[in-house]
Structure formats: structure tokens, C-alpha cells
Amino acid sequence: MLIRDLEVFTYPVPFKRVFRHASASRRRAENVIVALHAAGGDIGFGEGCPREYVTGETAQSCAAFVREHSASFCAAAGTVEGLRGWIEANRGSIDDNPAAVCAMEIAALDLLGKVHGCSVEDVLGVTPDRSDIAYSAVLGDMPMLVYRWQFRNYRGRGFSDFKVKLSGSARRDRAKLAVFANGAATGLRVRLDANNLWESAGECIDYMHALPDVVFAIEEPLRAGDTVGCEEVARERGVQIIADESLRRTDELATFADPARWIANVRVSKMGGIIRSLEVVAEAARLGIGVIVGCQVGETSVLSRAALAVIASAPAPVVAAEGAFGTHLLSRDLTTRTIMWGHGGVLECGQLFDSDVGGLGLSLDPAAQLEPPPEPRAGS
């Protein structure tokens, strides 16, 4: 397949509500969209979600990377073998620009599937499990009245798996977890996300002692990469540690001294695409490390569908899945079909892997307002 052209855009779509946690507050998506054009007229679309506090990327830096590497990428990505070869040859650059490469890679896989009339899983040579997927509810940092309303709303929708974003205020966080500590909440599973809140294991342990003992895991309690301190927290509090900012490459899994204490949060954009995500999931399974397939807040159905390829092709069942919020959160999706959970957080997956469109099985919404990416600042 000959790739004729590559374009890069942003999709700054507003959220229906503000989403807050300890590291950031967001009112809209900041997604980078890549369009790859085949000589025969087919177009593949990919998406990346840059997060400066996670990977150091911005929409501007992603666009600059895509433009710089567009010629070599287009020359290589006309076959899946060429795409894999380009990813391997540029591994070091991808480590620093994963969201940019994620958008490029997904666009290439989508285009290959469309040209050859098959799914992205067929392109990659993996066989997906077609079972339905149950997603986690995510409770951000918000006023308590809103928090309790949202908790009741999720429960009314049948959710039983929850991720709670911590605020750093012990009083607020005790109140947040109190809703899980009564008899009506029996059978619910709860994990925390601290977003690198504490400097030391001791601070984290003392803080957690003040919270209701209802959680099975905590995500990124300490500075990114502090695996020794995290394992101390795990031992002292009897919880597992979820690695997110501390895990961006497959080889970082080897830094976890006690695999049973860890869960890897594999977010497709953060990892640099589907191929690299599948590598991490496979290595985690080999080491006995659990996996959560996560998401960046504000992903459209393009990244939600890409994550399905990882969830459904994982060699072992995932601990949890995050995402597929669609227009539960976005004011408008990027695609004509929205991939979005229903009652109980369940997404019915059977037909998502079979599509007459090929690739991701999605079509761009003609009314979606894509914008040119920001231009580099003078002197940068």
C-alpha cells in the first residue's frame, strides 16, 4: 500500500463537566488526530492524548514530532511489517513522544485494515476475545454534594468497580471513601489514584491509616519511579500498587522487585500505540503482574476502540478497564459511532470486531470540528 499524505489536527472538544484530580483540572479534550491518506483514496485516523504531567508532551510538541517524522513514517507504514520495523528503529524517540506516535500508529493500522478489508486485530495477527467488557466508574475530585450524587448515579447505573481520585485533604478523602464503608456498599471494589501525591512512603502510609480500609490498590502514590517506596506502602498497608506515570516502557516492568504487589496501568496513548501496549501486556503476564487497561480523560471513540484491541487480545484477564466514556463526558464524539459503556459499565463487544468499514470500524463524523495544531513558538 502506498501512503500518499499525512495530516495532523487537534480536536479540542469541551467536556460536559469539569474533571479534577491532584495533578490537573480539565474542561476539554486536548487530543491530536492524524489522518493518513492511501493512494487509492482510503483514509485512516489515529488519536493521541498528550499529557504534559505524564509524558512531557503537548499538542504542539506532538504536531512537531509528527511533521518531522512524516516522510519516513509514510514510507515505512504501508505494510504491518514496515510499521513494526519503523517502531523498532525509532524506539528511543517514541519513549519521549508516545502520544504522537500513538496517533500515527493507530492511523496506519486503521488504514491497513480499510485497504485490506479487515479489522486492526486481523492486521496485527491477534485473535480478540469477544466477551463483553465491564468498565470502572471514575470519581474525580469534586465538591462532596456532587461527589455523592455521582456515586449514587453510578450505583443506579449498576457499577460495582470504582476508581477514586484523591484530593490530598484527609478530611475530604475520608468523606469520599465513607460512601463505600456502609452496608449498602457491600461487594463493591475500590481503588485509589493519588497522582504522585506524596514525597515519601511514610507520608503515604500515615495518610492511608486515616482513611477507611476499603481499597485493594492505590495508583501512583509517590514520585514517578519510586518503586522501593511504593513496595513499602504495599507491605505496610496490604494493598497493591498501580504503576502509571512510573510505567512507560516494557523494560520498566523489570524494576518491580515483587511482581505480586504491582498492577500495570497500560494506557494506549501513554505507551505509544497498540503494538507497544500489547508488548507490555504480554511481558506483564509473563512476570505475573496484573494489568489495568486505562485511558486518558477525554479520549474519543478512536482511542476507546484501540484500547479494545489490547483488552480483548490480552493473554490473561485484565484486572480492570477504564474508558469508553464517549458522550457521557464529551460534548461531541469524533466519530459517527460512539463506543460507550452501558448499564453496569458493560460494553457489548461482539460486533465491534466485525465491520464492513475495516480497520477500527469507525467513520469520522463530518461535523467534527478538527483544528490545525498550534504553531511552534518563536525560538522554540
Secondary structure, DSSP 8 states (H G I E B T S, - for coil): --EEEEEEEEE--EEEEEEE-SS-EEEE--EEEEEEEETTS-EEEEEE---HHHHS--HHHHHHHHHHHHHHHHHHTTSHHHHHHHHHHTHHHHHH-HHHHHHHHHHHHHHHHHHHTSBHHHHHT-------EEB-EEE-S--HHHHHHHHHHHHHTT--EEEEE--S-HHHHHHHHHTTSSGGGTT-EEEEE-SS--SSHHHHHHHHHTS-S--SEEE--SSTT-HHHHHHHHHHHT-EEEESTT-SSGGGGGG-SSGGGEEEEEEHHHHTSHHHHHHHHHHHHHHT-EEEEE--TT--HHHHHHHHHHHHH-SS--SEE----GGGTBSS-SBSS-----GGGEE--GGGG--SS-BTS--B-TT---B------TT-
